[in-house]
Amino acid sequence: MTEKSLDGQTAIVTGAGRGIGRAIAVTLAEHGARVALAARTESELVTVQQQIEAAGGQAAVFPTDVSREADVQALVAGTVQKFGRLDLLINNAAIGVFGPLAELSTTDWDRVMAINTRGVFLMCRESIPHLKQHAPSAIINISSVVGVKGYVDQGVYSASKHAVMGLSGALAKELQADGIRVHAVCPGGVDTEMVAQSRPDLDRSVLMRPQEIADIVLFLASRRGGTAVIDQIHVRRAASTPWA
């Protein structure tokens, strides 16, 4: 992998204002990608943009609620207008509502599914026509370990991430002939605000770092051509049980 392995490419990163999304955006920019930064909080995106540009990279800010169709359309159109193309879509934006399922409201369910599942659907649908124009290209969906197995007090979040896995698998088959790879990354506990909220009892020193997930995304994004494709990557904390 060369230092500028993504030269000339354009990426959209959702949830780019903090945590894993921020690490992904900065890492892709460091390796030559022009990055469209999307999230709901503009001030956080501006901070990330300044960090990227201070290091010599290119980034643009698009305040976006991925559950809103008009926002997503404006993000994708604005990215192509700004940078001239789209090569990589990183669906990272997500929220979590945690607690026993019997104690959660319909509003809780709707909020989580709107961002975590509807948002991925809208981002993919609007991006695919542009990704087809610059194949080989890629969609990288940040799912979760709870997208492949359930955990106590994470039923709604788990359902949303299981949906992301189903969508990823179907899209991979639909888009294979168009030269668009679809990858899913399934991390365990990462040191983010969401994990701190859902597991306040967890020792944060044993959590993975956002940069470790960003490095995996860079690896997937940098693979162009060849005869091997990685569909899913499951990543666990070093302190957790191997092959569990």
Protein Blocks (a to p, Z undefined) as FASTA:
>chain_A
ZZklmgoiacddehklgcjllmmmmmmmmnopacddddfblmlmmmmmmmmmmnopacdd
ddddfkbmklmmmmmmmmmmmnopafbdcdfbccddeddfklpcfklmmmmmmmmmmmmm
mmmmmmmmmmmmmcccdddddddfklmbccehilmmmmmmmmmmmmmmmmmmmmmmnopa
cddddddddddfklmmmmmmbcfklpccfklmmmmmmmmmmpggjjbdcfbdcdddfklc
ehZZ
